[in-house]
Amino acid sequence: MNASPLMSALPWPWLTRIGEAQILLPLALAAAVWLHWHGRQTAVAWRWMLALTAAVALTTASKLAFMGWGLGLAAWDFTGFSGHAMFAAATLPLLGWTALSGRRWALLPGVLLATLVACSRVQVHAHSVSEATLGWMLGMAASLVALRGASLLPQRMPLWVPAGVLVVLTLTPFAAPRSMTHDWVTRLSLQLSGRERPYTRKDLHRPLTDARRGSTAPA
């Protein structure tokens, strides 16, 4: 089935880079500091950072489990949560909410952009549908935890703040160096497991492929 013209026209490589931790983490930390010191939303800031930390830990653990020990779900084509999808869903809605003074509608652009980032991971062949979807769901859960009990911010953000966030998200993917997080996680998985090479998606499906061949082999 051919992709729709709209899907083909979207800048997937640019969208996928928006989900990188090196781009989103500094913005999230800056927003959390502002919420704590000026936004009178200390509880939101702390819940956000704690939920984001938990989501990062779970995502990293899922990748280590697969690359180091081959623990995945072949039926789902799942080798670990998509970190880009998780980070986008755990930060972009909150960034929009913070930059636009706590208005609920401000969550929508962040949710939409996070959804496009998750889709981009499939489009650039970095993740399966299950990995991108579950990563997005994990990130959205972190956002919902952070926003529990949140209210309008007591002061309106200067116009240059949302404009600055938009500029950073637009231009940084073109200028940022290649993300090294995957390489770091791969090396860590090998150190912890003692393996010489990480498990790959091909390894995940090999037992299923062998079983199918065995079932059709002549007696």
VENCOR-V201078 format. One record per pair of residues at least 24 apart in sequence whose C-alpha atoms are under 10 Angstrom apart, sorted by the first residue. I is the first residue (numbers start at 0). GAP is how many residues later the second one is. If there is no record, write none. Layout:
I_GAP ; I_GAP
This chain:
6_112 ; 6_113 ; 6_116 ; 7_115 ; 9_106 ; 9_110 ; 10_105 ; 10_109 ; 11_104 ; 11_105 ; 11_107 ; 11_108 ; 11_109 ; 11_110 ; 11_111 ; 11_112 ; 12_104 ; 12_107 ; 12_108 ; 12_110 ; 12_111 ; 12_160 ; 12_161 ; 13_103 ; 13_106 ; 13_155 ; 13_156 ; 13_157 ; 13_158 ; 13_159 ; 13_160 ; 14_98 ; 14_99 ; 14_101 ; 14_102 ; 14_103 ; 14_104 ; 14_105 ; 14_106 ; 14_154 ; 14_155 ; 14_158 ; 15_68 ; 15_69 ; 15_72 ; 15_98 ; 15_100 ; 15_101 ; 15_102 ; 15_103 ; 15_104 ; 15_105 ; 15_106 ; 15_107 ; 15_108 ; 15_110 ; 15_157 ; 16_67 ; 16_100 ; 16_103 ; 16_104 ; 16_152 ; 16_155 ; 16_156 ; 16_157 ; 16_159 ; 16_161 ; 16_162 ; 17_66 ; 17_67 ; 17_69 ; 17_70 ; 17_74 ; 17_95 ; 17_96 ; 17_98 ; 17_99 ; 17_102 ; 17_150 ; 17_151 ; 17_152 ; 17_153 ; 17_154 ; 17_155 ; 17_156 ; 18_63 ; 18_64 ; 18_65 ; 18_66 ; 18_67 ; 18_68 ; 18_69 ; 18_70 ; 18_72 ; 18_73 ; 18_94 ; 18_95 ; 18_97 ; 18_98 ; 18_99 ; 18_101 ; 18_102 ; 18_150 ; 18_154 ; 19_63 ; 19_64 ; 19_65 ; 19_66 ; 19_67 ; 19_68 ; 19_97 ; 19_153 ; 19_156 ; 19_158 ; 19_159 ; 19_160 ; 19_161 ; 20_35 ; 20_62 ; 20_63 ; 20_65 ; 20_66 ; 20_67 ; 20_70 ; 20_158 ; 20_159 ; 20_160 ; 21_150 ; 21_151 ; 21_154 ; 21_155 ; 21_156 ; 21_157 ; 21_158 ; 21_159 ; 22_64 ; 22_145 ; 22_146 ; 22_149 ; 22_150 ; 22_153 ; 22_156 ; 23_60 ; 23_63 ; 23_64 ; 23_66 ; 23_67 ; 23_68 ; 23_71 ; 23_144 ; 23_145 ; 24_27 ; 24_62 ; 24_63 ; 24_66 ; 26_64 ; 26_65 ; 26_68 ; 26_138 ; 26_141 ; 26_142 ; 27_24 ; 27_59 ; 27_62 ; 27_63 ; 27_64 ; 27_66 ; 27_67 ; 27_70 ; 28_62 ; 29_65 ; 30_60 ; 30_63 ; 30_64 ; 30_65 ; 30_66 ; 30_67 ; 30_68 ; 31_62 ; 31_63 ; 31_66 ; 33_64 ; 34_63 ; 34_118 ; 37_115 ; 37_116 ; 37_117 ; 38_59 ; 38_62 ; 38_63 ; 38_113 ; 38_114 ; 38_115 ; 38_116 ; 38_117 ; 38_118 ; 39_111 ; 39_112 ; 39_113 ; 39_114 ; 39_115 ; 40_57 ; 40_61 ; 40_106 ; 40_108 ; 40_109 ; 40_110 ; 40_111 ; 40_112 ; 40_113 ; 42_103 ; 42_104 ; 42_105 ; 42_106 ; 42_107 ; 43_50 ; 43_99 ; 43_101 ; 43_102 ; 43_103 ; 43_104 ; 43_105 ; 43_106 ; 43_107 ; 44_49 ; 44_101 ; 44_102 ; 45_100 ; 46_95 ; 46_96 ; 46_97 ; 46_98 ; 46_99 ; 46_100 ; 46_101 ; 47_42 ; 47_43 ; 47_46 ; 47_94 ; 47_95 ; 47_96 ; 47_97 ; 47_98 ; 47_99 ; 47_100 ; 48_41 ; 48_42 ; 48_93 ; 48_94 ; 48_97 ; 49_92 ; 49_95 ; 49_96 ; 50_39 ; 50_87 ; 50_88 ; 50_90 ; 50_91 ; 50_92 ; 50_93 ; 50_94 ; 50_95 ; 51_34 ; 51_35 ; 51_37 ; 51_38 ; 51_39 ; 51_86 ; 51_87 ; 51_89 ; 51_90 ; 51_91 ; 51_93 ; 51_94 ; 52_89 ; 53_84 ; 53_85 ; 53_88 ; 54_26 ; 54_28 ; 54_31 ; 54_32 ; 54_35 ; 54_80 ; 54_83 ; 54_84 ; 54_85 ; 54_86 ; 54_87 ; 55_25 ; 55_27 ; 55_30 ; 55_31 ; 55_34 ; 55_82 ; 55_83 ; 57_25 ; 57_77 ; 57_80 ; 58_24 ; 58_27 ; 58_28 ; 58_75 ; 58_76 ; 58_79 ; 58_80 ; 59_121 ; 59_122 ; 59_125 ; 59_129 ; 60_124 ; 60_128 ; 62_119 ; 62_122 ; 62_123 ; 62_126 ; 63_121 ; 63_122 ; 63_123 ; 63_124 ; 63_125 ; 63_126 ; 63_128 ; 63_129 ; 63_134 ; 63_135 ; 64_124 ; 64_127 ; 64_128 ; 64_134 ; 65_123 ; 65_132 ; 65_133 ; 65_134 ; 65_135 ; 65_138 ; 66_118 ; 66_119 ; 66_120 ; 66_121 ; 66_122 ; 66_123 ; 66_126 ; 66_128 ; 66_130 ; 66_131 ; 66_132 ; 66_133 ; 66_134 ; 66_136 ; 67_117 ; 67_118 ; 67_119 ; 67_120 ; 67_121 ; 67_122 ; 67_123 ; 67_124 ; 67_125 ; 67_126 ; 67_127 ; 67_128 ; 67_129 ; 67_130 ; 67_131 ; 67_132 ; 68_120 ; 68_121 ; 68_123 ; 68_124 ; 68_125 ; 68_126 ; 68_129 ; 68_130 ; 69_128 ; 69_129 ; 69_130 ; 69_131 ; 69_133 ; 69_134 ; 70_128 ; 70_133 ; 71_127 ; 71_129 ; 71_131 ; 71_132 ; 71_133 ; 72_57 ; 72_131 ; 72_132 ; 73_127 ; 73_128 ; 73_129 ; 73_130 ; 73_131 ; 73_132 ; 73_133 ; 73_134 ; 74_129 ; 74_130 ; 74_133 ; 75_52 ; 75_53 ; 75_54 ; 75_55 ; 76_50 ; 76_51 ; 76_52 ; 76_53 ; 76_54 ; 76_124 ; 76_127 ; 76_128 ; 77_49 ; 77_50 ; 77_51 ; 77_52 ; 77_53 ; 77_54 ; 77_56 ; 77_123 ; 77_126 ; 78_48 ; 78_49 ; 78_51 ; 78_52 ; 78_120 ; 78_121 ; 78_122 ; 78_125 ; 79_47 ; 79_48 ; 79_50 ; 79_51 ; 79_52 ; 79_54 ; 79_55 ; 80_46 ; 80_47 ; 80_49 ; 80_50 ; 80_51 ; 80_52 ; 80_53 ; 80_54 ; 80_55 ; 80_56 ; 80_57 ; 80_58 ; 81_36 ; 81_39 ; 81_40 ; 81_44 ; 81_45 ; 81_46 ; 81_47 ; 81_48 ; 81_49 ; 81_50 ; 81_51 ; 81_52 ; 81_53 ; 81_54 ; 81_56 ; 81_57 ; 82_35 ; 82_38 ; 82_44 ; 82_48 ; 82_49 ; 82_52 ; 82_53 ; 82_55 ; 82_56 ; 82_98 ; 82_99 ; 83_30 ; 83_33 ; 83_34 ; 83_36 ; 83_37 ; 83_43 ; 83_48 ; 83_51 ; 83_52 ; 83_55 ; 84_29 ; 84_30 ; 84_31 ; 84_32 ; 84_33 ; 84_34 ; 84_35 ; 84_36 ; 84_42 ; 84_46 ; 84_47 ; 84_48 ; 84_49 ; 84_50 ; 84_51 ; 84_52 ; 84_53 ; 84_54 ; 84_55 ; 85_28 ; 85_29 ; 85_31 ; 85_32 ; 85_45 ; 85_46 ; 85_47 ; 85_48 ; 85_49 ; 85_50 ; 85_51 ; 85_52 ; 85_53 ; 85_54 ; 85_55 ; 85_56 ; 86_27 ; 86_30 ; 86_31 ; 86_48 ; 86_49 ; 86_51 ; 86_52 ; 86_53 ; 86_55 ; 87_25 ; 87_26 ; 87_27 ; 87_28 ; 87_29 ; 87_30 ; 87_47 ; 87_48 ; 87_51 ; 87_52 ; 88_24 ; 88_25 ; 88_26 ; 88_28 ; 88_29 ; 88_46 ; 88_47 ; 88_48 ; 88_49 ; 88_50 ; 88_51 ; 88_52 ; 88_53 ; 88_54 ; 88_55 ; 89_24 ; 89_45 ; 89_46 ; 89_47 ; 89_48 ; 89_49 ; 89_50 ; 89_51 ; 89_52 ; 89_53 ; 89_54 ; 89_55 ; 89_56 ; 90_48 ; 90_49 ; 90_51 ; 90_52 ; 91_47 ; 91_48 ; 91_51 ; 91_77 ; 92_46 ; 92_47 ; 92_50 ; 92_51 ; 92_54 ; 93_48 ; 93_49 ; 93_50 ; 93_52 ; 93_53 ; 94_67 ; 94_70 ; 95_66 ; 95_69 ; 95_70 ; 96_50 ; 96_55 ; 96_56 ; 96_65 ; 97_54 ; 97_55 ; 97_58 ; 97_59 ; 97_63 ; 97_64 ; 98_54 ; 98_57 ; 98_58 ; 98_59 ; 98_60 ; 98_61 ; 98_62 ; 98_63 ; 98_64 ; 98_65 ; 98_66 ; 98_67 ; 99_52 ; 99_53 ; 99_56 ; 99_57 ; 99_58 ; 99_59 ; 99_61 ; 99_62 ; 100_50 ; 100_51 ; 100_52 ; 100_53 ; 100_54 ; 100_55 ; 100_56 ; 100_57 ; 100_61 ; 101_45 ; 101_48 ; 101_49 ; 101_50 ; 101_51 ; 101_52 ; 101_53 ; 101_54 ; 101_55 ; 102_48 ; 102_49 ; 102_50 ; 103_46 ; 103_47 ; 103_48 ; 106_36 ; 110_25 ; 110_29 ; 110_32 ; 113_25 ; 113_26 ; 114_25 ; 126_74 ; 127_73
